[in-house]
């Protein structure tokens, strides 16, 4: 099962990194602690709608665009549950895949699912 907070975090991190910005820069602009923003990006905390809007403002990206990317990621993973489940099926072992190598939020989210 894909976690919404993880997809949101991956999408926000992807946006931040594509702008070559640090957590500190974005956290200052969004008026949120660096640690909390880090937890949001790692999918460990869920951002309120107000905080999500503030982070998007700090990233200079419309909230609707971030939510669209999140929705697209969810749609792709929902369409592929059999593929994701079959990855480790023959041996029953969990397949580990580095999420750092994935270049976009969809690939990272799918990698997280495979690693779970």
N, C-alpha and C positions, 0 to 999 in steps of 0.2 A: 504494500500500500504506500502510495506516495504522500508525503506530508506537505501540506500547503505552505507551512512556514519555511520548509527547506527550499521549495521552489522560489518563494519570494526572496529568501536570502540569497540564493544563487543568482537570481536576476539582478538584485541590487548590487551584489559584489561585481558581477560582470559589467554593469554600467559604470561603477566606480573605477574599476581597473581599466576600462576602455578609455576613460578620461585621464588616466595616469594620476589619479588622486589618492591620497592616503586616507586611512580611517580617521585620522585626526582632523584633516581638512573638512571632511564630510560631517563628522560628528559636531564640530564647531558650528558649521553652517546650519545644521539641523537642530542645534541646541539639545543634543543628547550625549550622554557620556560615551566615550570611546569604547569602553568595555561592553556597554549595552548594545551599541551598534554592531560590534564584533559578534556578539551572541545572536543578533538578528540575522546577520549575514551567514552565520554557520547553521542557521535553522534551529537554534536552541531556545530562542524566545520568539513570541509572536508580537508583532508590532500592532498597536492600535491603529485605527484608520487615520487619526490625527497625526500620530508619529510617522506613519508611512507617507502621508502627504508632506510632512516636514522634510523627511529624507529625500523625497523626490524633488522638492523645491531646492534643496541643497545640491542635488545632482543636476539641476536644471533640466529635468525630464518630466513630462506630464505624467501624473499618476495613472491616467487612463492607458498610457502606452506601457507602463510597467505591468499593469493588471492584464493588458492584452497579451503581453509576452508570457506571463504566468499562465493565463488561460490556454494559450497555444501549447505550452509545455505539458500541461495537464491533459489536454486533448490527445497529444501524441502518445503519452504514456498510457492513457486509458485505452487507446486503440491497440496497444501491444502487450496486454497482460500475459498472454500465452508465451510470447517470446521471452519476456523477462523472467517468468517462472521456469522456463526450460533451460535457462543458461547453466544452472548447476544440477539439473535433474538427474543425468545418468549416474553420477558418482555420489550425489547427495551432498557434495561439498559446497560450501559457500564460495562463490567466485569473487575475488577481490580485484577491483580495478581502480587505478588512481584517478581521482576526480580532478586533480591538478592539471592533468593533460587535456581534459575536455575543454574545448574552446568556446562553447556557448552554454547558456543555462539549460537547454534541453539535454545536451549531451551529459552535463554534470548531474542533472537530476536522474537520468537513466542510469548513469554510473553509480549514483548513490543507491538506487534500487537494487542494482546487481550486487553491490557490496553488502547490502543489509541481510 
